[in-house]
Amino acid sequence: MSEEHTRYLAWFAEVAIHHQMSGRGFKERGGPVAIVAKKDWKLKARKPVRHKKIKRLIERLTVPLGVDTDLSSAFLETASFGPWDLLIVDKLPLGMEVESPDNEIIAFPTLRGVLAWNPNLKWCEVDHGAIPFLMNGADCMAAGIHRACDTIEIGDLIWIRDQSHGKPLAIGWATMNAMEMVDATKGKAVKMLHHIGDELWELEL
């Protein structure tokens, strides 16, 4: 585990303790939680793969997010996790392929991938009050969003970070464009897919 990853986990623990002590808890505001990783999902069909065989996948994971990384010397594997396909880099699940609501296969970093690659695009920022709901797997409401990457369009897969520290919290489908999610005072802005503490985050390799 990298030093940066260790610091992030320490920060995350401090946030969790703060909300528990303040009595806010981790209960959702109400309404259904969008489908995220399930407890009965298992890692299957794990196998090593050569860099040149998945070069296009790596480009799809990184280029749209402004990421510049060289994985040519990394130990690469692919696997299935429920209906998702994972890219495992040096024994960490850093990339995933998921089906969009429009039935399109989208490649995107996992939260561990966001931590490792620090993408420049497709993000929105939320205030401290939104964090406990995201940690519980709730969708992200527009009222908690203060800034967003101006490249975000409806239907994009995006990552959510905290306003104070820029740390990744969750990944989900944008239901508003960048301007709408910043300006709106109500409504769902991001439909949850993957969040800190879910089964993918906790997946042990």
C-alpha positions in Angstrom: 0.0 0.0 0.0 1.4 3.4 -1.0 2.1 6.2 1.4 -0.5 8.3 -0.4 -3.1 5.6 -0.1 -2.3 5.2 3.6 -2.8 9.0 4.1 -6.1 8.8 2.3 -7.4 6.0 4.4 -6.4 8.0 7.6 -8.3 11.0 6.3 -11.3 8.9 5.4 -11.4 7.4 8.9 -11.3 10.9 10.5 -14.3 12.0 8.4 -16.2 8.9 9.4 -15.5 9.5 13.1 -16.5 13.2 12.8 -19.9 12.4 11.4 -20.5 9.6 13.9 -19.6 11.8 16.8 -21.8 14.7 15.5 -24.8 12.3 15.4 -25.3 12.7 11.7 -24.8 9.0 11.0 -24.7 7.4 7.6 -28.4 7.2 6.7 -29.7 8.1 3.3 -31.9 11.1 2.8 -34.7 8.8 1.4 -35.6 7.3 -1.9 -34.0 4.3 -3.6 -30.3 3.7 -3.8 -29.0 3.1 -7.3 -27.4 -0.3 -8.0 -23.8 -0.7 -6.8 -21.5 -3.6 -6.3 -23.3 -6.5 -4.5 -22.1 -8.6 -1.6 -22.5 -11.8 -3.5 -20.3 -10.7 -6.4 -17.2 -12.8 -6.8 -13.9 -12.2 -8.6 -13.8 -14.6 -11.5 -11.8 -15.4 -14.6 -8.7 -13.7 -13.3 -5.8 -14.0 -15.7 -2.6 -12.2 -16.6 -2.6 -10.2 -19.8 0.1 -8.5 -21.9 0.2 -4.8 -22.2 -0.2 -4.7 -26.0 -3.3 -6.8 -25.8 -5.1 -4.2 -23.7 -3.5 -1.0 -25.0 -6.8 0.2 -26.4 -8.5 -0.4 -23.0 -5.8 1.5 -21.2 -6.3 4.4 -23.6 -10.1 4.4 -23.0 -9.4 4.4 -19.2 -7.0 7.3 -19.2 -7.1 9.6 -22.2 -10.7 10.9 -21.7 -9.8 11.9 -18.1 -6.5 13.6 -19.0 -4.4 10.9 -17.4 -0.9 10.3 -18.5 0.5 7.0 -17.2 2.8 4.2 -18.4 1.7 0.7 -17.5 4.1 -1.1 -19.9 6.2 -2.4 -17.0 3.3 -3.2 -14.7 1.9 -6.7 -13.9 -1.5 -6.6 -15.6 -4.4 -8.9 -15.1 -8.1 -8.9 -16.1 -11.0 -10.4 -14.2 -14.8 -10.3 -13.9 -16.5 -8.9 -10.8 -20.2 -9.5 -11.1 -21.2 -7.9 -14.4 -18.2 -5.6 -14.4 -14.8 -6.3 -16.0 -11.7 -5.2 -14.0 -8.2 -4.2 -15.0 -5.8 -5.2 -12.1 -2.5 -3.4 -12.0 0.2 -4.7 -9.7 -2.6 -6.5 -7.7 -4.8 -3.4 -7.4 -8.1 -3.1 -9.2 -7.5 0.3 -10.9 -9.8 0.1 -13.9 -13.3 -1.2 -14.8 -15.6 -1.6 -17.7 -19.3 -1.2 -16.9 -22.5 -0.9 -18.9 -24.1 2.5 -19.1 -27.8 3.1 -18.8 -27.8 3.4 -22.6 -26.2 -0.1 -22.8 -22.8 1.2 -23.9 -19.7 -0.3 -22.4 -17.7 2.4 -20.6 -14.1 2.2 -19.3 -13.3 4.2 -16.2 -10.9 4.1 -13.3 -12.1 2.6 -10.0 -11.7 4.8 -6.9 -8.3 3.2 -6.4 -7.5 4.1 -10.0 -8.5 7.7 -9.3 -6.2 7.7 -6.3 -3.3 6.3 -8.4 -3.8 8.3 -11.5 -5.2 11.6 -10.2 -7.4 12.5 -13.3 -7.9 16.1 -14.3 -11.3 15.7 -15.9 -14.9 14.5 -15.3 -15.1 15.4 -11.6 -17.5 17.3 -9.4 -16.9 18.6 -5.9 -19.2 18.2 -2.9 -19.4 19.9 0.5 -18.7 18.2 3.8 -22.4 17.6 4.4 -22.8 15.3 1.4 -20.0 12.9 2.4 -21.9 10.7 4.9 -24.7 10.1 2.3 -22.2 9.2 -0.4 -20.4 6.8 2.0 -23.7 5.0 2.5 -24.2 4.6 -1.3 -26.8 7.3 -1.8 -27.0 9.2 -5.1 -25.4 12.6 -5.2 -27.9 15.5 -4.9 -27.2 18.7 -6.8 -27.6 20.8 -3.6 -24.3 19.5 -2.3 -22.3 20.2 -5.4 -20.3 23.4 -5.6 -18.0 22.9 -8.6 -17.8 20.6 -11.5 -15.5 20.0 -14.5 -17.1 21.9 -17.4 -16.7 18.8 -19.8 -19.4 16.9 -17.9 -22.5 16.0 -20.0 -25.6 14.1 -19.1 -24.8 10.3 -19.2 -21.1 10.7 -18.5 -19.5 8.5 -15.9 -17.8 10.9 -13.4 -16.0 10.9 -10.1 -17.0 12.8 -7.0 -14.4 14.5 -4.7 -14.6 16.4 -1.5 -14.4 20.2 -1.7 -11.9 20.7 1.0 -9.2 18.1 0.1 -10.0 17.0 -3.4 -10.1 13.3 -2.2 -12.2 10.9 -4.3 -15.4 9.7 -2.7 -17.6 8.0 -5.3 -18.2 7.4 -9.0 -21.5 7.6 -10.8 -23.5 8.6 -13.8 -24.2 12.3 -14.4 -27.9 13.0 -14.7 -27.2 16.8 -15.2 -24.5 18.6 -17.2 -21.8 20.5 -15.4 -23.6 23.9 -15.3 -26.9 22.3 -14.2 -25.4 20.4 -11.3 -23.7 23.5 -10.0 -26.6 25.8 -10.4 -29.4 23.5 -9.3 -30.6 23.6 -5.7 -32.5 20.3 -5.8 -32.7 17.1 -7.7 -30.4 14.1 -8.3 -27.1 15.1 -10.1 -25.2 11.8 -10.0 -26.5 8.2 -9.9 -24.3 6.2 -7.7 -22.2 3.3 -9.1 -19.1 2.8 -6.9 -18.2 4.4 -3.5 -15.8 4.2 -0.7 -16.5 1.2 1.5 -18.5 -0.8 -1.1 -17.6 -4.3 -2.2 -15.3 -3.2 -5.0 -13.4 -0.9 -2.6 -13.0 -3.6 -0.1 -12.1 -6.3 -2.7 -9.0 -8.1 -1.5 -6.6 -9.4 -4.1 
